[in-house]
């Protein structure tokens, strides 16, 4: 099987198995590295220890023989052999070899001479051999006493130590195998624990597909990343559900608002089609009513498009309104010229020399929406006050009227689409319930805020908060 195919299969393995596999591989690598290092250190330590022991034995023998000034005559050989037997250790052989390579004295404890060739040397040597598959350490040192020249050989068997290392290796491998099994189990449990929230999220998504968008996860609230992810998922689903709810309500409201003028136009056209086209008065009334409903329909479509643009488009980052006091006065006077029966009072001095982060067309659209509502619902006292001021890094514009006001129960909803306090009266005044929704979206595009304060039968005050330009900074820089 090719490497590419193996890689593809690995990527298709569930993440639970991947976590278990990689944790096991990591633990195996760490264990193998640790045990290999321990084995090497132990092997080196044992060899060094044996070499040091053999070296001490060799030094002791050489010093003692030199102090004795031993002569390797037949009558002294027995005495030297007794001494060497006392100096010898377990698993070790000591041998004195003449210059001709013939052993003169040999003592051994559990070590055979077979395979170990005696050798005369002129300088100290240390060698390792394997004899009959057993490791041995051989040290040879020259010995010169008067006319005698020979070699002292010490042969140390390392079979016991090799067996010890082999046993230690078996124990290490057994522990490593147990550790691998344990790591697989622990890795599986940890992966299962870590992935449980993700599996719950996947199940919640499946429930959303089958049961509806009201399904939610139950976060652990322990502050970790997965808990935060679950909370964010629930927040996202809340917004999605709210968006669906608003969308459905928007479609229902839009359908209702569009159905009324369409039904009226259809009724008049049916009337004309049946018999009204032959009656001049009926024809004239039906055409006037149809044109009036067409006008309402056109206005409604225009406001819907304006609302859609206000919700989707972002504020112009280069928008900057200089001399806002003069601009607000001029915009208000242009609008109020269509309503000469109203008195308008201005108090805009605090905006002198201030620059606002808003485009002039959008500010004029905002003022027209708010002033239009003020005019529509001010049937008794026809007085409007337009004032402005500054608050921290924002400027505010207030439009007050002395109209019929808004009931406290309706006040939180008047900026929603198609919401009207008195639907029959609003329709008679030409309203579609979209003006304040458009105004709110326009203000939010410029990182501002729109608030409404009202008392029934006392009047309404609509406040627009907009960012001021500080040292020429543009939109998006003022809040950074």
SEFI-371999 format. One record per residue (C-alpha): residue number from 1; x, y, z negated; residue in three letters. Coordinates in steps of 0.02 Angstrom, whole numbers, plus 50000, padded with zeros to 5 digits. Example, Ala and Ser with C-alpha at 12.3 -4.5 7.8 and 13.67 -1.06 7.14 Angstrom:
<atoms>
<atom 1 <50615 49775 49610> "ala">
<atom 2 <50684 49947 49643> "ser">
</atoms>
This chain:
<atoms>
<atom 1 <50000 50000 50000> "unk">
<atom 2 <50071 50170 50049> "unk">
<atom 3 <50118 50307 49926> "unk">
<atom 4 <49983 50420 49999> "unk">
<atom 5 <49850 50290 49966> "unk">
<atom 6 <49911 50262 49789> "unk">
<atom 7 <49908 50450 49760> "unk">
<atom 8 <49731 50461 49827> "unk">
<atom 9 <49674 50320 49714> "unk">
<atom 10 <49757 50404 49565> "unk">
<atom 11 <49666 50567 49598> "unk">
<atom 12 <49500 50476 49608> "unk">
<atom 13 <49525 50392 49438> "unk">
<atom 14 <49412 50467 49302> "unk">
<atom 15 <49498 50597 49194> "unk">
<atom 16 <49472 50487 49040> "unk">
<atom 17 <49583 50353 49116> "unk">
<atom 18 <49709 50484 49173> "unk">
<atom 19 <49726 50554 48998> "unk">
<atom 20 <49744 50380 48925> "unk">
<atom 21 <49870 50329 49058> "unk">
<atom 22 <49979 50483 49042> "unk">
<atom 23 <49977 50480 48851> "unk">
<atom 24 <50029 50297 48855> "unk">
<atom 25 <50167 50329 48982> "unk">
<atom 26 <50231 50475 48878> "unk">
<atom 27 <50235 50371 48719> "unk">
<atom 28 <50321 50227 48811> "unk">
<atom 29 <50454 50343 48880> "unk">
<atom 30 <50484 50419 48708> "unk">
<atom 31 <50492 50248 48624> "unk">
<atom 32 <50607 50173 48755> "unk">
<atom 33 <50722 50323 48746> "unk">
<atom 34 <50723 50319 48556> "unk">
<atom 35 <50753 50132 48545> "unk">
<atom 36 <50887 50135 48680> "unk">
<atom 37 <50978 50273 48588> "unk">
<atom 38 <50965 50179 48423> "unk">
<atom 39 <51028 50019 48505> "unk">
<atom 40 <51177 50105 48584> "unk">
<atom 41 <51222 50196 48423> "unk">
<atom 42 <51208 50034 48323> "unk">
<atom 43 <51312 49938 48450> "unk">
<atom 44 <51449 50070 48449> "unk">
<atom 45 <51444 50080 48259> "unk">
<atom 46 <51462 49891 48239> "unk">
<atom 47 <51607 49881 48363> "unk">
<atom 48 <51694 50027 48279> "unk">
<atom 49 <51667 49948 48109> "unk">
<atom 50 <51740 49782 48166> "unk">
<atom 51 <51888 49864 48250> "unk">
<atom 52 <51922 49964 48092> "unk">
<atom 53 <51911 49805 47986> "unk">
<atom 54 <52028 49709 48100> "unk">
<atom 55 <52148 49857 48103> "unk">
<atom 56 <52153 49863 47913> "unk">
<atom 57 <52183 49676 47905> "unk">
<atom 58 <52323 49691 48034> "unk">
<atom 59 <52406 49834 47942> "unk">
<atom 60 <52398 49738 47778> "unk">
<atom 61 <52475 49582 47853> "unk">
<atom 62 <52616 49677 47940> "unk">
<atom 63 <52658 49777 47785> "unk">
<atom 64 <52658 49625 47672> "unk">
<atom 65 <52766 49521 47790> "unk">
<atom 66 <52890 49663 47808> "unk">
<atom 67 <52898 49687 47619> "unk">
<atom 68 <52923 49501 47593> "unk">
<atom 69 <53056 49500 47729> "unk">
<atom 70 <52982 49334 47772> "unk">
<atom 71 <53088 49215 47869> "unk">
<atom 72 <52990 49097 47980> "unk">
<atom 73 <53087 48945 47929> "unk">
<atom 74 <52998 48777 47904> "unk">
<atom 75 <53009 48793 47715> "unk">
<atom 76 <52932 48967 47718> "unk">
<atom 77 <52794 48929 47845> "unk">
<atom 78 <52686 48846 47713> "unk">
<atom 79 <52701 48997 47597> "unk">
<atom 80 <52656 49118 47739> "unk">
<atom 81 <52507 49010 47788> "unk">
<atom 82 <52439 49015 47610> "unk">
<atom 83 <52453 49204 47611> "unk">
<atom 84 <52365 49219 47780> "unk">
<atom 85 <52223 49106 47720> "unk">
<atom 86 <52193 49226 47576> "unk">
<atom 87 <52198 49378 47691> "unk">
<atom 88 <52084 49301 47821> "unk">
<atom 89 <51896 49340 47829> "unk">
<atom 90 <51743 49246 47890> "unk">
<atom 91 <51726 49217 48077> "unk">
<atom 92 <51907 49265 48102> "unk">
<atom 93 <52071 49183 48152> "unk">
<atom 94 <52249 49244 48114> "unk">
<atom 95 <52394 49178 48214> "unk">
<atom 96 <52581 49217 48219> "unk">
<atom 97 <52659 49184 48388> "unk">
<atom 98 <52844 49174 48426> "unk">
<atom 99 <52933 49264 48567> "unk">
<atom 100 <52913 49107 48673> "unk">
<atom 101 <52723 49115 48655> "unk">
<atom 102 <52714 48963 48539> "unk">
<atom 103 <52604 48983 48384> "unk">
<atom 104 <52702 48966 48222> "unk">
<atom 105 <52562 48990 48095> "unk">
<atom 106 <52373 48981 48123> "unk">
<atom 107 <52230 49002 48000> "unk">
<atom 108 <52047 49006 48055> "unk">
<atom 109 <51873 49023 47978> "unk">
<atom 110 <51736 48962 48097> "unk">
<atom 111 <51838 49015 48250> "unk">
<atom 112 <51914 48891 48370> "unk">
<atom 113 <52079 48914 48461> "unk">
<atom 114 <52009 48840 48620> "unk">
<atom 115 <52013 48963 48762> "unk">
<atom 116 <52120 49091 48669> "unk">
<atom 117 <52292 49089 48746> "unk">
<atom 118 <52433 49146 48628> "unk">
<atom 119 <52532 49292 48696> "unk">
<atom 120 <52689 49386 48647> "unk">
<atom 121 <52669 49577 48658> "unk">
<atom 122 <52787 49721 48633> "unk">
<atom 123 <52651 49846 48581> "unk">
<atom 124 <52483 49837 48496> "unk">
<atom 125 <52335 49784 48602> "unk">
<atom 126 <52147 49769 48574> "unk">
<atom 127 <52040 49667 48695> "unk">
<atom 128 <51865 49597 48706> "unk">
<atom 129 <51829 49426 48779> "unk">
<atom 130 <51684 49308 48799> "unk">
<atom 131 <51735 49131 48758> "unk">
<atom 132 <51603 48997 48779> "unk">
<atom 133 <51477 49137 48796> "unk">
<atom 134 <51528 49206 48627> "unk">
<atom 135 <51604 49380 48612> "unk">
<atom 136 <51770 49398 48522> "unk">
<atom 137 <51882 49544 48475> "unk">
<atom 138 <52070 49509 48490> "unk">
<atom 139 <52204 49624 48415> "unk">
<atom 140 <52389 49589 48444> "unk">
<atom 141 <52532 49682 48359> "unk">
<atom 142 <52722 49651 48376> "unk">
<atom 143 <52815 49590 48220> "unk">
<atom 144 <53004 49605 48201> "unk">
<atom 145 <53095 49546 48043> "unk">
<atom 146 <53284 49533 48057> "unk">
<atom 147 <53317 49415 48201> "unk">
<atom 148 <53134 49361 48216> "unk">
<atom 149 <53027 49440 48350> "unk">
<atom 150 <52849 49385 48370> "unk">
<atom 151 <52666 49437 48376> "unk">
<atom 152 <52525 49438 48250> "unk">
<atom 153 <52357 49396 48328> "unk">
<atom 154 <52189 49424 48244> "unk">
<atom 155 <52036 49352 48331> "unk">
<atom 156 <51869 49411 48265> "unk">
<atom 157 <51710 49325 48323> "unk">
<atom 158 <51565 49446 48359> "unk">
<atom 159 <51433 49312 48385> "unk">
<atom 160 <51344 49352 48222> "unk">
<atom 161 <51336 49536 48263> "unk">
<atom 162 <51276 49500 48438> "unk">
<atom 163 <51138 49392 48363> "unk">
<atom 164 <51095 49535 48245> "unk">
<atom 165 <51082 49656 48391> "unk">
<atom 166 <50976 49532 48487> "unk">
<atom 167 <50858 49515 48337> "unk">
<atom 168 <50850 49704 48319> "unk">
<atom 169 <50809 49719 48505> "unk">
<atom 170 <50669 49592 48488> "unk">
<atom 171 <50598 49687 48339> "unk">
<atom 172 <50608 49850 48436> "unk">
<atom 173 <50520 49774 48586> "unk">
<atom 174 <50384 49704 48473> "unk">
<atom 175 <50360 49873 48392> "unk">
<atom 176 <50361 49956 48563> "unk">
<atom 177 <50227 49838 48627> "unk">
<atom 178 <50122 49869 48472> "unk">
<atom 179 <50148 50056 48491> "unk">
<atom 180 <50093 50048 48673> "unk">
<atom 181 <49935 49953 48627> "unk">
<atom 182 <49903 50076 48486> "unk">
<atom 183 <49936 50225 48601> "unk">
<atom 184 <49814 50156 48729> "unk">
<atom 185 <49680 50140 48595> "unk">
<atom 186 <49717 50311 48518> "unk">
<atom 187 <49731 50392 48690> "unk">
<atom 188 <49564 50318 48740> "unk">
<atom 189 <49481 50380 48580> "unk">
<atom 190 <49559 50554 48596> "unk">
<atom 191 <49511 50567 48780> "unk">
<atom 192 <49335 50512 48737> "unk">
<atom 193 <49325 50640 48597> "unk">
<atom 194 <49396 50780 48704> "unk">
<atom 195 <49288 50740 48854> "unk">
<atom 196 <49128 50716 48756> "unk">
<atom 197 <49080 50901 48771> "unk">
<atom 198 <49115 50897 48957> "unk">
<atom 199 <49010 50740 48976> "unk">
<atom 200 <48872 50827 48877> "unk">
<atom 201 <48887 50975 48995> "unk">
<atom 202 <48875 50861 49146> "unk">
<atom 203 <48721 50777 49070> "unk">
<atom 204 <48645 50948 49037> "unk">
<atom 205 <48674 50996 49218> "unk">
<atom 206 <48589 50835 49273> "unk">
<atom 207 <48446 50876 49154> "unk">
<atom 208 <48436 51050 49231> "unk">
<atom 209 <48418 50970 49403> "unk">
<atom 210 <48283 50850 49344> "unk">
<atom 211 <48192 50942 49203> "unk">
<atom 212 <48220 51126 49237> "unk">
<atom 213 <48336 51270 49193> "unk">
<atom 214 <48274 51280 49014> "unk">
<atom 215 <48393 51139 48962> "unk">
<atom 216 <48540 51191 48850> "unk">
<atom 217 <48693 51116 48767> "unk">
<atom 218 <48719 51104 48578> "unk">
<atom 219 <48890 51184 48545> "unk">
<atom 220 <48998 51129 48399> "unk">
<atom 221 <49036 51308 48343> "unk">
<atom 222 <49211 51256 48286> "unk">
<atom 223 <49297 51394 48383> "unk">
<atom 224 <49398 51287 48504> "unk">
<atom 225 <49404 51309 48693> "unk">
<atom 226 <49273 51175 48729> "unk">
<atom 227 <49152 51251 48605> "unk">
<atom 228 <49180 51421 48685> "unk">
<atom 229 <49150 51342 48856> "unk">
<atom 230 <48986 51268 48796> "unk">
<atom 231 <48929 51435 48725> "unk">
<atom 232 <48976 51522 48888> "unk">
<atom 233 <48881 51388 48984> "unk">
<atom 234 <48725 51419 48879> "unk">
<atom 235 <48744 51607 48903> "unk">
<atom 236 <48760 51581 49090> "unk">
<atom 237 <48605 51471 49093> "unk">
<atom 238 <48510 51602 48992> "unk">
<atom 239 <48555 51732 49122> "unk">
<atom 240 <48511 51614 49264> "unk">
<atom 241 <48343 51574 49183> "unk">
<atom 242 <48311 51758 49154> "unk">
<atom 243 <48359 51795 49334> "unk">
<atom 244 <48241 51660 49398> "unk">
<atom 245 <48104 51726 49285> "unk">
<atom 246 <48131 51904 49345> "unk">
<atom 247 <48140 51846 49525> "unk">
<atom 248 <47977 51750 49509> "unk">
<atom 249 <47895 51896 49424> "unk">
<atom 250 <47962 52013 49557> "unk">
<atom 251 <47891 51904 49695> "unk">
<atom 252 <47723 51896 49606> "unk">
<atom 253 <47718 52083 49575> "unk">
<atom 254 <47777 52124 49750> "unk">
<atom 255 <47649 52005 49824> "unk">
<atom 256 <47513 52084 49719> "unk">
<atom 257 <47564 52261 49765> "unk">
<atom 258 <47577 52217 49950> "unk">
<atom 259 <47416 52116 49951> "unk">
<atom 260 <47305 52263 49901> "unk">
<atom 261 <47345 52382 50046> "unk">
<atom 262 <47351 52236 50169> "unk">
<atom 263 <47179 52178 50110> "unk">
<atom 264 <47109 52354 50127> "unk">
<atom 265 <47181 52374 50302> "unk">
<atom 266 <47117 52201 50351> "unk">
<atom 267 <46944 52245 50288> "unk">
<atom 268 <46935 52406 50388> "unk">
<atom 269 <47000 52322 50545> "unk">
<atom 270 <46871 52183 50526> "unk">
<atom 271 <46737 52314 50504> "unk">
<atom 272 <46791 52405 50660> "unk">
<atom 273 <46803 52243 50756> "unk">
<atom 274 <46626 52191 50712> "unk">
<atom 275 <46528 52350 50741> "unk">
<atom 276 <46616 52502 50670> "unk">
<atom 277 <46709 52551 50830> "unk">
<atom 278 <46544 52612 50904> "unk">
<atom 279 <46509 52725 50754> "unk">
<atom 280 <46617 52881 50761> "unk">
<atom 281 <46601 52918 50575> "unk">
<atom 282 <46644 52739 50522> "unk">
<atom 283 <46786 52734 50646> "unk">
<atom 284 <46859 52898 50578> "unk">
<atom 285 <46842 52844 50395> "unk">
<atom 286 <46918 52673 50428> "unk">
<atom 287 <47066 52746 50523> "unk">
<atom 288 <47098 52874 50385> "unk">
<atom 289 <47089 52739 50250> "unk">
<atom 290 <47202 52623 50350> "unk">
<atom 291 <47330 52761 50379> "unk">
<atom 292 <47326 52802 50194> "unk">
<atom 293 <47358 52619 50148> "unk">
<atom 294 <47494 52609 50280> "unk">
<atom 295 <47575 52759 50196> "unk">
<atom 296 <47566 52672 50028> "unk">
<atom 297 <47635 52513 50106> "unk">
<atom 298 <47778 52608 50186> "unk">
<atom 299 <47819 52695 50023> "unk">
<atom 300 <47817 52529 49930> "unk">
<atom 301 <47935 52447 50055> "unk">
<atom 302 <48050 52599 50048> "unk">
<atom 303 <48057 52590 49858> "unk">
<atom 304 <48091 52403 49863> "unk">
<atom 305 <48238 52430 49980> "unk">
<atom 306 <48302 52571 49869> "unk">
<atom 307 <48289 52457 49716> "unk">
<atom 308 <48382 52317 49806> "unk">
<atom 309 <48523 52435 49856> "unk">
<atom 310 <48532 52505 49680> "unk">
<atom 311 <48550 52330 49606> "unk">
<atom 312 <48679 52264 49730> "unk">
<atom 313 <48790 52410 49773> "unk">
<atom 314 <48924 52478 49657> "unk">
<atom 315 <48950 52661 49617> "unk">
<atom 316 <49060 52763 49731> "unk">
<atom 317 <49233 52764 49646> "unk">
<atom 318 <49274 52931 49729> "unk">
<atom 319 <49110 53015 49680> "unk">
<atom 320 <49143 53177 49587> "unk">
<atom 321 <49015 53314 49559> "unk">
<atom 322 <49088 53485 49522> "unk">
<atom 323 <48985 53626 49446> "unk">
<atom 324 <48845 53507 49393> "unk">
<atom 325 <48750 53648 49306> "unk">
<atom 326 <48724 53739 49470> "unk">
<atom 327 <48688 53576 49565> "unk">
<atom 328 <48556 53519 49439> "unk">
<atom 329 <48471 53689 49442> "unk">
<atom 330 <48468 53692 49632> "unk">
<atom 331 <48404 53512 49646> "unk">
<atom 332 <48267 53543 49518> "unk">
<atom 333 <48211 53705 49599> "unk">
<atom 334 <48201 53623 49770> "unk">
<atom 335 <48089 53487 49702> "unk">
<atom 336 <47981 53602 49595> "unk">
<atom 337 <47951 53717 49743> "unk">
<atom 338 <47825 53586 49798> "unk">
<atom 339 <47735 53607 49631> "unk">
<atom 340 <47717 53795 49605> "unk">
<atom 341 <47596 53773 49460> "unk">
<atom 342 <47734 53709 49344> "unk">
<atom 343 <47853 53813 49238> "unk">
<atom 344 <48031 53751 49223> "unk">
<atom 345 <48154 53801 49086> "unk">
<atom 346 <48341 53770 49104> "unk">
<atom 347 <48477 53752 48973> "unk">
<atom 348 <48631 53692 49068> "unk">
<atom 349 <48769 53805 49002> "unk">
<atom 350 <48864 53661 48918> "unk">
<atom 351 <48898 53583 49088> "unk">
<atom 352 <48987 53737 49154> "unk">
<atom 353 <49161 53687 49212> "unk">
<atom 354 <49127 53501 49188> "unk">
<atom 355 <49149 53369 49323> "unk">
<atom 356 <49032 53219 49326> "unk">
<atom 357 <49072 53048 49399> "unk">
<atom 358 <48918 53035 49510> "unk">
<atom 359 <48877 53076 49690> "unk">
<atom 360 <48764 53225 49726> "unk">
<atom 361 <48636 53123 49829> "unk">
<atom 362 <48616 52994 49690> "unk">
<atom 363 <48598 53127 49555> "unk">
<atom 364 <48466 53214 49660> "unk">
<atom 365 <48375 53047 49683> "unk">
<atom 366 <48379 53021 49495> "unk">
<atom 367 <48310 53195 49459> "unk">
<atom 368 <48173 53176 49590> "unk">
<atom 369 <48114 53011 49513> "unk">
<atom 370 <48109 53083 49337> "unk">
<atom 371 <48034 53251 49388> "unk">
<atom 372 <47903 53163 49494> "unk">
<atom 373 <47846 53063 49342> "unk">
<atom 374 <47846 53222 49236> "unk">
<atom 375 <47736 53310 49363> "unk">
<atom 376 <47617 53163 49385> "unk">
<atom 377 <47583 53140 49200> "unk">
<atom 378 <47576 53323 49145> "unk">
<atom 379 <47395 53366 49179> "unk">
<atom 380 <47367 53489 49035> "unk">
<atom 381 <47525 53583 48986> "unk">
<atom 382 <47626 53606 49145> "unk">
<atom 383 <47794 53644 49068> "unk">
<atom 384 <47957 53553 49103> "unk">
<atom 385 <48123 53580 49014> "unk">
<atom 386 <48288 53529 49094> "unk">
<atom 387 <48435 53538 48975> "unk">
<atom 388 <48609 53462 48964> "unk">
<atom 389 <48754 53437 48844> "unk">
<atom 390 <48909 53335 48807> "unk">
<atom 391 <48936 53188 48690> "unk">
<atom 392 <49113 53119 48670> "unk">
<atom 393 <49169 53066 48846> "unk">
<atom 394 <48997 53078 48922> "unk">
<atom 395 <48879 53213 48978> "unk">
<atom 396 <48690 53200 48962> "unk">
<atom 397 <48545 53275 49059> "unk">
<atom 398 <48373 53280 48979> "unk">
<atom 399 <48207 53308 49070> "unk">
<atom 400 <48063 53344 48949> "unk">
<atom 401 <47880 53362 48988> "unk">
<atom 402 <47724 53397 48886> "unk">
<atom 403 <47621 53262 48970> "unk">
<atom 404 <47516 53116 48912> "unk">
<atom 405 <47666 53018 48847> "unk">
<atom 406 <47695 52831 48841> "unk">
<atom 407 <47623 52714 48707> "unk">
<atom 408 <47756 52642 48591> "unk">
<atom 409 <47712 52465 48642> "unk">
<atom 410 <47744 52501 48826> "unk">
<atom 411 <47902 52604 48804> "unk">
<atom 412 <48029 52457 48809> "unk">
<atom 413 <47958 52395 48976> "unk">
<atom 414 <47935 52553 49082> "unk">
<atom 415 <48104 52528 49168> "unk">
<atom 416 <48056 52354 49229> "unk">
<atom 417 <48000 52330 49408> "unk">
<atom 418 <47815 52358 49445> "unk">
<atom 419 <47777 52395 49262> "unk">
<atom 420 <47644 52528 49242> "unk">
<atom 421 <47564 52585 49080> "unk">
<atom 422 <47395 52619 49161> "unk">
<atom 423 <47390 52525 49325> "unk">
<atom 424 <47228 52601 49389> "unk">
<atom 425 <47281 52779 49349> "unk">
<atom 426 <47458 52752 49415> "unk">
<atom 427 <47389 52687 49580> "unk">
<atom 428 <47276 52838 49594> "unk">
<atom 429 <47429 52950 49567> "unk">
<atom 430 <47527 52856 49700> "unk">
<atom 431 <47645 52760 49588> "unk">
<atom 432 <47712 52585 49620> "unk">
<atom 433 <47803 52558 49456> "unk">
<atom 434 <47975 52558 49537> "unk">
<atom 435 <48039 52734 49508> "unk">
<atom 436 <48114 52713 49334> "unk">
<atom 437 <48183 52540 49381> "unk">
<atom 438 <48276 52622 49526> "unk">
<atom 439 <48336 52763 49413> "unk">
<atom 440 <48402 52642 49283> "unk">
<atom 441 <48498 52540 49412> "unk">
<atom 442 <48573 52698 49489> "unk">
<atom 443 <48635 52760 49320> "unk">
<atom 444 <48709 52590 49278> "unk">
<atom 445 <48805 52591 49443> "unk">
<atom 446 <48904 52738 49373> "unk">
<atom 447 <48931 52655 49203> "unk">
<atom 448 <48802 52769 49126> "unk">
<atom 449 <48641 52742 49030> "unk">
<atom 450 <48459 52796 49042> "unk">
<atom 451 <48352 52815 48885> "unk">
<atom 452 <48171 52866 48861> "unk">
<atom 453 <48089 52943 48707> "unk">
<atom 454 <47903 52975 48709> "unk">
<atom 455 <47755 53010 48597> "unk">
<atom 456 <47581 52979 48660> "unk">
<atom 457 <47487 53140 48703> "unk">
<atom 458 <47642 53241 48655> "unk">
<atom 459 <47761 53214 48801> "unk">
<atom 460 <47912 53117 48862> "unk">
<atom 461 <48100 53150 48865> "unk">
<atom 462 <48208 53053 48988> "unk">
<atom 463 <48396 53063 48956> "unk">
<atom 464 <48531 53019 49083> "unk">
<atom 465 <48707 52986 49015> "unk">
<atom 466 <48848 53003 49143> "unk">
<atom 467 <49037 52993 49126> "unk">
<atom 468 <49138 53152 49130> "unk">
<atom 469 <49295 53162 49235> "unk">
<atom 470 <49444 53179 49118> "unk">
<atom 471 <49601 53251 49199> "unk">
<atom 472 <49538 53204 49372> "unk">
<atom 473 <49513 53019 49332> "unk">
<atom 474 <49390 52926 49442> "unk">
<atom 475 <49258 52795 49405> "unk">
<atom 476 <49334 52636 49334> "unk">
<atom 477 <49484 52729 49262> "unk">
<atom 478 <49393 52819 49121> "unk">
<atom 479 <49352 52659 49025> "unk">
<atom 480 <49520 52573 49052> "unk">
</atoms>
